Amino acid sequence: MNAYDMRRYLGRLMTERYAAVEASLDENALYMRELEDDLAAARQAYVGLAVTEIASLRGQLSGPQVG
């Protein structure tokens, strides 16, 4: 999975959270806790993937850093 795909997945989770609140599912503590855990994990994965992709692109453009 790349950063773009993870960002789309994160967006779907955020939409799911919004829909859950609108449907009054925010009263279901277990569901909301699991959804929040999924959101946190997706955010961390997105940041990691994005940083890795940026570093890889930088390496391709300017070559390895020495020193």
N, CA, C and O atoms as a GROMACS GRO file, in nm:
protein
  268
    1MET      N    1   0.085  -0.117   0.000
    1MET     CA    2   0.000   0.000   0.000
    1MET      C    3   0.090   0.124   0.000
    1MET      O    4   0.191   0.129   0.070
    2ASN      N    5   0.053   0.222  -0.078
    2ASN     CA    6   0.130   0.346  -0.080
    2ASN      C    7   0.056   0.456  -0.002
    2ASN      O    8  -0.055   0.434   0.046
    3ALA      N    9   0.119   0.571   0.009
    3ALA     CA   10   0.062   0.680   0.090
    3ALA      C   11  -0.073   0.725   0.034
    3ALA      O   12  -0.164   0.757   0.112
    4TYR      N   13  -0.087   0.728  -0.096
    4TYR     CA   14  -0.214   0.770  -0.156
    4TYR      C   15  -0.327   0.675  -0.115
    4TYR      O   16  -0.435   0.719  -0.074
    5ASP      N   17  -0.301   0.545  -0.126
    5ASP     CA   18  -0.402   0.447  -0.088
    5ASP      C   19  -0.435   0.456   0.060
    5ASP      O   20  -0.552   0.446   0.099
    6MET      N   21  -0.334   0.475   0.143
    6MET     CA   22  -0.358   0.486   0.287
    6MET      C   23  -0.438   0.612   0.319
    6MET      O   24  -0.523   0.610   0.408
    7ARG      N   25  -0.411   0.720   0.248
    7ARG     CA   26  -0.488   0.844   0.270
    7ARG      C   27  -0.634   0.823   0.234
    7ARG      O   28  -0.722   0.874   0.303
    8ARG      N   29  -0.660   0.750   0.128
    8ARG     CA   30  -0.798   0.721   0.090
    8ARG      C   31  -0.866   0.634   0.196
    8ARG      O   32  -0.982   0.656   0.229
    9TYR      N   33  -0.793   0.535   0.247
    9TYR     CA   34  -0.846   0.449   0.353
    9TYR      C   35  -0.876   0.532   0.478
    9TYR      O   36  -0.980   0.514   0.542
   10LEU      N   37  -0.786   0.622   0.512
   10LEU     CA   38  -0.806   0.709   0.627
   10LEU      C   39  -0.931   0.795   0.607
   10LEU      O   40  -1.008   0.816   0.701
   11GLY      N   41  -0.950   0.844   0.488
   11GLY     CA   42  -1.069   0.923   0.457
   11GLY      C   43  -1.197   0.841   0.473
   11GLY      O   44  -1.297   0.892   0.523
   12ARG      N   45  -1.192   0.715   0.432
   12ARG     CA   46  -1.310   0.630   0.449
   12ARG      C   47  -1.340   0.606   0.597
   12ARG      O   48  -1.456   0.605   0.638
   13LEU      N   49  -1.235   0.588   0.677
   13LEU     CA   50  -1.256   0.571   0.821
   13LEU      C   51  -1.315   0.698   0.883
   13LEU      O   52  -1.402   0.690   0.970
   14MET      N   53  -1.268   0.812   0.839
   14MET     CA   54  -1.321   0.938   0.892
   14MET      C   55  -1.469   0.955   0.853
   14MET      O   56  -1.550   1.004   0.931
   15THR      N   57  -1.501   0.915   0.731
   15THR     CA   58  -1.640   0.919   0.686
   15THR      C   59  -1.725   0.823   0.769
   15THR      O   60  -1.839   0.856   0.805
   16GLU      N   61  -1.670   0.705   0.798
   16GLU     CA   62  -1.742   0.608   0.880
   16GLU      C   63  -1.768   0.664   1.020
   16GLU      O   64  -1.877   0.647   1.075
   17ARG      N   65  -1.669   0.732   1.077
   17ARG     CA   66  -1.687   0.791   1.210
   17ARG      C   67  -1.796   0.898   1.207
   17ARG      O   68  -1.882   0.903   1.295
   18TYR      N   69  -1.794   0.982   1.105
   18TYR     CA   70  -1.896   1.085   1.091
   18TYR      C   71  -2.035   1.022   1.078
   18TYR      O   72  -2.130   1.066   1.143
   19ALA      N   73  -2.047   0.920   0.996
   19ALA     CA   74  -2.176   0.852   0.977
   19ALA      C   75  -2.221   0.785   1.106
   19ALA      O   76  -2.340   0.784   1.137
   20ALA      N   77  -2.127   0.730   1.181
   20ALA     CA   78  -2.162   0.665   1.308
   20ALA      C   79  -2.219   0.766   1.406
   20ALA      O   80  -2.317   0.738   1.476
   21VAL      N   81  -2.158   0.884   1.413
   21VAL     CA   82  -2.209   0.988   1.502
   21VAL      C   83  -2.347   1.033   1.457
   21VAL      O   84  -2.437   1.052   1.540
   22GLU      N   85  -2.365   1.050   1.329
   22GLU     CA   86  -2.495   1.092   1.276
   22GLU      C   87  -2.603   0.988   1.304
   22GLU      O   88  -2.720   1.023   1.322
   23ALA      N   89  -2.564   0.859   1.308
   23ALA     CA   90  -2.660   0.751   1.332
   23ALA      C   91  -2.671   0.717   1.481
   23ALA      O   92  -2.730   0.616   1.517
   24SER      N   93  -2.614   0.802   1.566
   24SER     CA   94  -2.616   0.783   1.712
   24SER      C   95  -2.543   0.657   1.757
   24SER      O   96  -2.569   0.606   1.866
   25LEU      N   97  -2.452   0.608   1.676
   25LEU     CA   98  -2.371   0.493   1.717
   25LEU      C   99  -2.256   0.535   1.808
   25LEU      O  100  -2.184   0.450   1.860
   26ASP      N  101  -2.239   0.664   1.827
   26ASP     CA  102  -2.133   0.710   1.916
   26ASP      C  103  -2.161   0.671   2.061
   26ASP      O  104  -2.074   0.683   2.147
   27GLU      N  105  -2.283   0.625   2.088
   27GLU     CA  106  -2.317   0.575   2.222
   27GLU      C  107  -2.264   0.434   2.243
   27GLU      O  108  -2.258   0.387   2.357
   28ASN      N  109  -2.225   0.367   2.136
   28ASN     CA  110  -2.168   0.232   2.145
   28ASN      C  111  -2.018   0.247   2.168
   28ASN      O  112  -1.941   0.263   2.073
   29ALA      N  113  -1.978   0.240   2.294
   29ALA     CA  114  -1.839   0.269   2.332
   29ALA      C  115  -1.740   0.173   2.267
   29ALA      O  116  -1.633   0.215   2.223
   30LEU      N  117  -1.773   0.046   2.261
   30LEU     CA  118  -1.681  -0.052   2.202
   30LEU      C  119  -1.657  -0.023   2.054
   30LEU      O  120  -1.543  -0.021   2.008
   31TYR      N  121  -1.764   0.000   1.981
   31TYR     CA  122  -1.752   0.031   1.838
   31TYR      C  123  -1.668   0.157   1.815
   31TYR      O  124  -1.579   0.158   1.730
   32MET      N  125  -1.698   0.261   1.891
   32MET     CA  126  -1.627   0.387   1.872
   32MET      C  127  -1.480   0.374   1.912
   32MET      O  128  -1.393   0.431   1.847
   33ARG      N  129  -1.452   0.299   2.018
   33ARG     CA  130  -1.313   0.280   2.059
   33ARG      C  131  -1.234   0.206   1.951
   33ARG      O  132  -1.120   0.242   1.920
   34GLU      N  133  -1.295   0.102   1.894
   34GLU     CA  134  -1.228   0.028   1.786
   34GLU      C  135  -1.209   0.116   1.663
   34GLU      O  136  -1.106   0.109   1.596
   35LEU      N  137  -1.307   0.197   1.633
   35LEU     CA  138  -1.296   0.288   1.519
   35LEU      C  139  -1.186   0.391   1.542
   35LEU      O  140  -1.108   0.420   1.451
   36GLU      N  141  -1.179   0.445   1.662
   36GLU     CA  142  -1.073   0.541   1.695
   36GLU      C  143  -0.936   0.474   1.690
   36GLU      O  144  -0.839   0.536   1.645
   37ASP      N  145  -0.927   0.350   1.735
   37ASP     CA  146  -0.800   0.276   1.726
   37ASP      C  147  -0.759   0.257   1.580
   37ASP      O  148  -0.642   0.272   1.545
   38ASP      N  149  -0.857   0.222   1.496
   38ASP     CA  150  -0.829   0.206   1.353
   38ASP      C  151  -0.784   0.338   1.290
   38ASP      O  152  -0.692   0.340   1.208
   39LEU      N  153  -0.848   0.447   1.330
   39LEU     CA  154  -0.809   0.578   1.280
   39LEU      C  155  -0.667   0.614   1.322
   39LEU      O  156  -0.589   0.664   1.240
   40ALA      N  157  -0.633   0.589   1.446
   40ALA     CA  158  -0.498   0.620   1.494
   40ALA      C  159  -0.393   0.538   1.420
   40ALA      O  160  -0.289   0.590   1.381
   41ALA      N  161  -0.421   0.411   1.400
   41ALA     CA  162  -0.327   0.324   1.329
   41ALA      C  163  -0.312   0.369   1.183
   41ALA      O  164  -0.202   0.369   1.129
   42ALA      N  165  -0.422   0.406   1.121
   42ALA     CA  166  -0.417   0.450   0.981
   42ALA      C  167  -0.340   0.582   0.969
   42ALA      O  168  -0.266   0.601   0.873
   43ARG      N  169  -0.357   0.671   1.065
   43ARG     CA  170  -0.281   0.798   1.062
   43ARG      C  171  -0.131   0.771   1.073
   43ARG      O  172  -0.051   0.828   0.999
   44GLN      N  173  -0.094   0.684   1.166
   44GLN     CA  174   0.048   0.652   1.182
   44GLN      C  175   0.104   0.587   1.056
   44GLN      O  176   0.215   0.620   1.013
   45ALA      N  177   0.029   0.495   0.998
   45ALA     CA  178   0.075   0.429   0.877
   45ALA      C  179   0.088   0.530   0.762
   45ALA      O  180   0.184   0.525   0.685
   46TYR      N  181  -0.009   0.620   0.752
   46TYR     CA  182  -0.005   0.721   0.646
   46TYR      C  183   0.120   0.808   0.657
   46TYR      O  184   0.189   0.832   0.558
   47VAL      N  185   0.148   0.855   0.777
   47VAL     CA  186   0.266   0.939   0.798
   47VAL      C  187   0.392   0.862   0.764
   47VAL      O  188   0.480   0.914   0.696
   48GLY      N  189   0.402   0.738   0.811
   48GLY     CA  190   0.519   0.657   0.781
   48GLY      C  191   0.538   0.634   0.632
   48GLY      O  192   0.650   0.646   0.581
   49LEU      N  193   0.431   0.603   0.564
   49LEU     CA  194   0.439   0.581   0.419
   49LEU      C  195   0.476   0.709   0.346
   49LEU      O  196   0.558   0.707   0.254
   50ALA      N  197   0.415   0.820   0.385
   50ALA     CA  198   0.444   0.948   0.318
   50ALA      C  199   0.589   0.989   0.337
   50ALA      O  200   0.654   1.031   0.242
   51VAL      N  201   0.640   0.977   0.459
   51VAL     CA  202   0.780   1.013   0.485
   51VAL      C  203   0.874   0.923   0.406
   51VAL      O  204   0.973   0.971   0.350
   52THR      N  205   0.844   0.795   0.401
   52THR     CA  206   0.927   0.701   0.326
   52THR      C  207   0.926   0.735   0.177
   52THR      O  208   1.031   0.733   0.113
   53GLU      N  209   0.810   0.767   0.123
   53GLU     CA  210   0.802   0.802  -0.018
   53GLU      C  211   0.877   0.932  -0.048
   53GLU      O  212   0.944   0.942  -0.151
   54ILE      N  213   0.868   1.029   0.040
   54ILE     CA  214   0.940   1.155   0.022
   54ILE      C  215   1.090   1.130   0.025
   54ILE      O  216   1.164   1.182  -0.059
   55ALA      N  217   1.135   1.051   0.123
   55ALA     CA  218   1.278   1.023   0.134
   55ALA      C  219   1.328   0.945   0.012
   55ALA      O  220   1.438   0.971  -0.037
   56SER      N  221   1.248   0.851  -0.036
   56SER     CA  222   1.288   0.774  -0.154
   56SER      C  223   1.298   0.864  -0.277
   56SER      O  224   1.393   0.853  -0.355
   57LEU      N  225   1.203   0.952  -0.294
   57LEU     CA  226   1.206   1.044  -0.408
   57LEU      C  227   1.327   1.137  -0.397
   57LEU      O  228   1.395   1.162  -0.496
   58ARG      N  229   1.352   1.186  -0.278
   58ARG     CA  230   1.469   1.273  -0.258
   58ARG      C  231   1.597   1.199  -0.294
   58ARG      O  232   1.686   1.255  -0.359
   59GLY      N  233   1.607   1.074  -0.253
   59GLY     CA  234   1.724   0.994  -0.285
   59GLY      C  235   1.738   0.971  -0.435
   59GLY      O  236   1.849   0.972  -0.487
   60GLN      N  237   1.628   0.951  -0.503
   60GLN     CA  238   1.633   0.930  -0.648
   60GLN      C  239   1.675   1.059  -0.720
   60GLN      O  240   1.748   1.054  -0.819
   61LEU      N  241   1.630   1.173  -0.670
   61LEU     CA  242   1.659   1.301  -0.736
   61LEU      C  243   1.801   1.350  -0.711
   61LEU      O  244   1.866   1.402  -0.801
   62SER      N  245   1.849   1.333  -0.586
   62SER     CA  246   1.978   1.392  -0.554
   62SER      C  247   2.086   1.291  -0.521
   62SER      O  248   2.199   1.330  -0.492
   63GLY      N  249   2.056   1.164  -0.525
   63GLY     CA  250   2.155   1.063  -0.496
   63GLY      C  251   2.176   1.045  -0.347
   63GLY      O  252   2.120   1.119  -0.266
   64PRO      N  253   2.256   0.948  -0.310
   64PRO     CA  254   2.278   0.922  -0.168
   64PRO      C  255   2.355   1.035  -0.101
   64PRO      O  256   2.442   1.099  -0.161
   65GLN      N  257   2.321   1.057   0.023
   65GLN     CA  258   2.390   1.159   0.103
   65GLN      C  259   2.513   1.096   0.168
   65GLN      O  260   2.504   0.988   0.227
   66VAL      N  261   2.626   1.161   0.157
   66VAL     CA  262   2.750   1.109   0.212
   66VAL      C  263   2.802   1.206   0.317
   66VAL      O  264   2.803   1.328   0.296
   67GLY      N  265   2.846   1.153   0.429
   67GLY     CA  266   2.909   1.240   0.526
   67GLY      C  267   2.856   1.237   0.661
   67GLY      O  268   2.905   1.308   0.748
   0.00000   0.00000   0.00000
